[in-house]
Amino acid sequence: MNNTIKINLVILINILIVFTTIAPGCSKEFGEEYIAPALTHQLIKVGEYEIPVDSVTSTRISHYQYFTHDTVEYFSMLNTIKQEINAYNLNTKTLSFKIPLHLEGPNGIGNLIGFNSGYYIHNLDSIFVLNRDHQRLYLLNSRSELINQFDLFQDKGQASGVLPPFAPMFVNNGKGIILNIQGAMSYNTPNKNYDERYATIIDLSKKSPHEYFLGYPEKFTKGAWGIDLHRISWTVNDLSNSLIVSYAIEDDLFEYSKDGKFLRRIEQKTNFINELRSITESESNFEARQKYVLAQSKYGPIYFDNIRKVYIRDFYGPMSDTDIQNGTYGSFRQSLIILDEQLEVIAIMKDKDFNAPIIFTNKEGIHRYKAQENENILKFEVFDLVKNQ
């Protein structure tokens, strides 16, 4: 099998076997006929670039964040080899600085084992790092000094907090909002109902107890979906002060206020999710679960581009048994779906090959990471959204 395909399939499986999360409302029935939208725009590739990395940095990106500081734009990522955050200057395409994350000592935060531990840079004086094994959220500065820490296990039976890059933490009015996964649910048999506590609101002043919101759409009660298809992605629209929530097997989107109040369900006129089937008890082992997930239609991350005022939603078509067995893409299709501010589909870019859903946006365009066999570089493609003539 081609090494690039191997790398990409590993990335895909890792991404798809990660989160678990949640919103209210009824759903469209499975298998509704797909209605092609009238597309008004298209994504055009306008460039690409590479960023060199050193030999002690892993390019198997598990956590990343685009941020700005003093007008300088950075792409940051968690280097799992040395447990540090690397920040790359996007203008010079070079490493600008590293933030070590100490395992022990007065500033120690433990070992960030696993995909769901992660970080969020609010600013360089407020860097939040979550250790899922500890179930603690740590607040550091850019000198790696521990400023504060927050217990995520205040309430018994609460689902565990995570900081995945596709449902990033955000801060609103002195409170931090993070995603929770798993909790009291069945993975291989249908759930009659779900908890409504799959997002935690943390008072960063520690003056009030945690608050919770977010549950699953009704569609999830219609079958059993394993661990992986219970995942969620969200994105913050700072222009409308809202949170848009996307689910792996749900076409519709859900809008919340940034303080966790449900606002509305946004019904999608197109149906990309079809021919879903429930997972069986015999598919609960790791290998069978991988194959089950790859064979389903599903949504990946959602992002808001505040420059172009559009949403970017990643979608994965199903892989055939033959493709999965051979490690080839074949019938597999990945698409970037572009929605306007009213969450109407305006563009779809289809890919024959898989590309890791690592995306950020700025004035230059929509940047998408492209995995390479060369582990000494980070390669990005840049796209612009162009209106059809």
C-alpha positions in Angstrom: 0.0 0.0 0.0 1.3 3.5 -0.8 2.8 5.1 2.3 0.8 8.3 1.9 -2.4 6.3 1.8 -1.4 4.5 4.9 -0.6 7.8 6.7 -3.9 9.3 5.6 -6.0 6.3 6.6 -4.3 6.3 10.0 -5.2 10.0 10.4 -8.7 9.4 9.2 -9.3 6.5 11.6 -7.7 8.5 14.5 -10.0 11.5 13.8 -13.1 9.4 13.4 -12.4 7.4 16.6 -12.4 10.4 18.9 -15.2 12.4 20.2 -18.6 11.7 21.6 -21.2 14.5 22.1 -24.6 16.3 21.7 -28.7 18.7 20.9 -32.5 18.5 20.8 -35.2 18.0 18.2 -36.7 15.5 15.8 -34.9 14.4 12.6 -35.4 13.6 9.0 -35.8 9.9 8.2 -32.9 7.9 7.0 -32.4 7.5 3.3 -34.3 10.5 2.1 -33.6 11.4 -1.5 -30.6 13.7 -1.9 -31.5 17.1 -3.3 -28.6 18.8 -5.1 -28.4 22.5 -4.1 -28.2 25.3 -6.6 -24.5 26.2 -6.1 -23.5 29.8 -6.4 -19.8 29.6 -5.5 -16.8 27.3 -5.9 -13.5 26.8 -4.1 -10.5 27.5 -6.3 -6.9 26.5 -5.3 -4.8 29.6 -5.3 -1.5 28.4 -3.8 0.4 26.1 -1.5 3.3 26.3 0.9 5.5 24.3 3.2 6.8 24.8 6.8 9.9 22.9 7.8 9.9 21.1 11.1 12.8 19.7 13.2 13.6 16.1 13.8 12.1 16.1 17.3 8.7 17.3 16.1 5.9 14.9 15.1 3.9 15.8 12.0 1.1 13.4 13.1 -1.0 16.3 14.1 -3.5 15.6 16.9 -4.1 19.1 18.2 -3.6 22.4 16.4 -4.8 26.0 16.6 -4.5 29.1 14.4 -4.1 32.3 16.5 -2.7 35.8 16.3 -0.5 37.8 18.7 0.6 41.4 18.2 -0.8 41.2 14.6 1.4 38.2 13.8 -0.4 35.0 12.6 0.6 31.6 13.9 -0.1 28.0 13.2 0.4 26.1 16.4 0.4 22.3 17.1 1.0 19.9 20.0 4.3 18.1 19.5 3.6 14.8 21.2 7.3 13.7 21.0 8.5 16.4 23.5 5.1 17.5 24.9 5.3 21.1 23.9 3.3 23.5 21.8 5.1 24.7 18.7 4.1 28.0 17.1 5.0 28.7 13.5 5.0 32.2 12.0 2.8 32.0 8.9 4.5 35.0 7.3 8.1 33.7 7.5 7.0 30.0 7.5 9.4 29.2 10.3 9.2 28.1 13.9 8.8 31.1 16.1 8.7 29.7 19.6 7.9 26.6 21.7 5.9 26.3 25.0 7.0 23.3 27.0 4.3 21.5 29.0 6.0 20.1 32.1 5.2 16.6 33.3 6.2 17.2 36.9 7.2 19.8 39.4 5.4 23.0 40.5 4.3 23.7 37.0 3.6 20.0 36.1 0.4 19.1 34.3 1.2 15.4 33.8 1.5 13.3 30.6 -1.0 14.3 27.9 -1.7 10.7 26.7 -4.4 10.2 24.2 -6.2 12.1 21.5 -8.6 14.0 23.8 -6.1 15.8 26.0 -5.4 19.1 24.3 -4.9 22.9 24.6 -6.5 26.2 23.8 -4.6 29.5 23.5 -6.9 32.3 24.6 -3.9 34.6 24.5 -0.3 34.1 25.5 -1.0 34.9 29.1 -4.0 32.4 29.2 -3.2 29.0 27.7 -5.6 26.3 28.8 -4.3 22.7 28.8 -6.6 19.7 29.5 -5.2 16.4 30.9 -8.0 14.0 30.3 -6.5 11.3 32.6 -6.4 13.8 35.4 -9.7 15.4 34.4 -8.2 18.7 35.2 -8.0 21.9 33.1 -4.8 23.8 33.7 -4.2 27.5 33.0 -0.6 28.4 32.0 1.2 31.4 30.6 3.7 31.4 27.7 6.5 30.8 30.2 4.9 27.5 31.1 4.0 28.7 34.6 0.9 27.2 36.2 -1.5 29.9 37.1 -4.7 28.0 38.0 -6.4 24.6 37.6 -10.0 23.4 37.5 -11.5 20.1 38.6 -13.7 18.7 35.9 -15.1 16.0 38.1 -17.2 18.2 40.4 -20.3 16.2 39.7 -20.7 12.4 39.9 -21.6 10.6 36.7 -20.6 13.5 34.5 -19.1 12.7 31.1 -15.4 13.4 30.8 -14.2 16.7 29.4 -12.0 16.9 26.3 -10.3 19.6 24.2 -10.4 18.3 20.6 -9.4 20.7 17.9 -12.7 20.3 16.1 -14.8 21.4 19.1 -12.4 23.9 20.5 -12.8 25.5 24.0 -13.9 29.1 24.0 -14.2 31.8 26.7 -17.4 33.8 27.1 -18.0 36.4 29.9 -15.4 34.9 32.2 -16.5 31.3 31.7 -14.8 28.6 29.7 -16.9 26.2 27.6 -15.6 22.7 26.8 -16.9 19.6 25.2 -17.7 16.3 27.1 -17.7 12.8 25.6 -19.0 9.4 26.4 -20.8 9.3 29.8 -23.8 7.1 30.6 -24.7 5.8 27.2 -24.8 2.5 25.3 -22.7 2.2 22.2 -23.8 -1.1 20.7 -27.6 -1.0 21.5 -30.0 1.9 21.0 -30.3 4.6 23.6 -33.9 5.6 24.4 -32.7 9.0 25.6 -29.5 10.9 26.3 -28.1 13.1 29.0 -28.2 16.9 28.5 -24.8 17.6 29.9 -22.3 17.1 27.1 -20.8 20.6 27.3 -19.5 22.1 30.5 -19.5 25.8 31.4 -16.6 26.5 33.9 -16.6 29.7 36.0 -13.0 30.7 35.6 -13.2 32.8 38.8 -14.3 29.6 40.7 -17.2 31.5 42.3 -20.0 29.2 41.0 -20.3 25.5 40.2 -20.1 24.1 36.7 -23.2 24.4 34.5 -24.1 22.0 31.6 -25.9 21.9 28.3 -26.1 20.0 25.0 -27.8 16.7 24.1 -28.2 14.4 21.1 -30.8 14.9 18.3 -33.7 12.4 18.3 -32.1 10.7 15.2 -29.6 9.0 17.5 -32.3 7.1 19.3 -33.2 5.3 16.1 -30.2 2.9 16.1 -26.9 2.0 17.7 -23.9 3.9 16.4 -20.9 2.8 18.4 -18.5 5.2 20.0 -17.3 6.9 16.9 -20.5 8.2 15.2 -21.5 9.8 18.5 -18.9 12.6 17.9 -19.7 16.3 17.6 -18.0 19.3 16.2 -18.8 22.9 16.9 -17.7 26.3 15.8 -18.1 29.8 17.3 -19.5 32.7 15.1 -18.2 35.8 16.9 -20.1 38.0 14.5 -23.5 36.6 15.7 -22.3 35.5 19.1 -23.5 32.0 18.5 -22.3 28.4 18.6 -23.1 26.2 15.7 -23.2 22.5 16.5 -22.8 19.6 14.0 -23.2 15.9 14.5 -21.6 13.1 12.6 -24.8 11.4 11.2 -27.1 14.4 11.3 -27.6 16.7 8.3 -29.3 19.5 10.3 -27.3 22.0 12.3 -28.1 23.4 15.7 -27.6 27.0 17.0 -26.9 27.9 20.7 -26.0 31.1 22.3 -22.5 31.3 23.6 -23.8 30.8 27.2 -25.4 27.5 26.3 -29.1 28.4 25.5 -30.6 26.5 22.6 -31.8 28.9 19.9 -32.9 26.9 16.9 -32.5 23.9 14.6 -31.4 24.7 11.1 -32.9 22.2 8.7 -30.7 21.4 5.8 -32.3 21.1 2.4 -29.7 18.6 1.3 -29.4 15.1 2.6 -25.8 13.8 2.5 -26.3 11.2 5.2 -28.0 8.1 3.8 -28.0 4.3 3.9 -26.8 4.3 7.5 -27.0 1.1 9.4 -26.6 0.4 13.1 -23.5 -1.2 14.5 -23.8 -4.8 15.7 -22.5 -6.4 18.9 -20.0 -8.4 16.8 -18.5 -5.1 15.6 -17.5 -3.8 19.0 -13.9 -4.9 18.8 -11.4 -2.3 17.5 -10.7 -3.6 14.0 -14.4 -4.3 13.2 -15.3 -0.9 14.6 -12.8 0.8 12.3 -14.4 -0.9 9.3 -17.9 0.0 10.4 -17.1 3.7 10.8 -15.3 3.9 7.4 -18.2 2.3 5.7 -20.7 5.0 6.9 -21.6 8.4 5.5 -20.6 11.0 8.1 -19.7 14.6 8.8 -16.4 15.7 10.2 -15.5 19.1 11.6 -17.3 22.4 11.0 -15.5 25.8 10.9 -16.6 29.4 10.6 -14.6 31.7 8.3 -15.2 35.2 9.7 -13.4 36.8 6.7 -15.7 35.3 4.1 -18.6 34.9 6.5 -19.2 31.3 5.6 -19.2 27.9 7.3 -17.0 25.0 6.1 -18.3 21.5 6.8 -16.3 18.4 6.2 -18.1 15.4 4.8 -16.9 11.8 4.2 -18.7 9.4 1.8 -18.7 5.7 2.7 -15.8 3.4 1.7 -16.6 0.0 0.2 -15.5 -3.3 1.8 -13.0 -3.7 -1.0 -11.5 -0.3 -0.5 -11.2 -0.8 3.3 -9.6 -4.2 2.8 -7.1 -2.9 0.2 -6.4 0.4 1.9 -7.4 2.3 -1.2 -9.9 5.1 -1.6 -11.8 3.9 -4.7 -15.4 4.9 -4.0 -14.5 7.0 -1.0 -15.3 10.6 -1.4 -14.5 13.6 0.8 -16.2 16.9 0.3 -15.8 20.4 1.7 -19.3 21.9 1.9 -19.5 25.7 2.1 -22.6 27.3 3.7 -23.4 31.0 3.8 -24.4 32.9 7.0 -28.0 31.6 6.7 -26.5 28.1 6.6 -27.5 27.5 3.0 -25.1 25.4 0.9 -23.4 27.6 -1.7 -20.4 25.4 -2.8 -19.2 21.8 -2.7 -15.6 20.8 -3.4 -15.3 17.0 -3.9 -12.0 15.2 -3.4 -11.1 11.7 -4.6 -8.3 11.4 -2.1 -8.5 11.9 1.6 -7.1 15.0 3.2 -6.8 15.5 6.9 -9.5 17.9 8.2 -7.0 20.4 9.5 -8.3 23.7 8.3 -7.9 27.4 9.3 -8.8 30.6 7.5 -7.4 34.1 7.2 -7.3 36.9 4.6 -5.1 34.8 2.3 -7.8 32.1 2.0 -8.9 28.8 3.4 -5.8 26.7 4.4 -5.9 22.9 4.4 -3.2 20.7 5.7 -2.1 17.9 3.3 -0.2 14.9 4.8 3.1 14.0 3.2 5.5 11.1 3.2 8.2 13.6 4.1 7.8 14.0 7.9 10.1 17.1 7.9 7.5 19.4 6.5 4.0 20.7 7.0 2.3 21.3 3.7 -0.8 23.4 3.2 -3.0 24.1 0.2 -4.8 27.5 0.0 -8.2 28.0 -1.5 -10.4 31.0 -2.3 -14.1 31.1 -2.5 -15.2 32.5 -5.8 -18.7 33.4 -7.0 -19.9 31.7 -10.2 -20.1 33.9 -13.3 
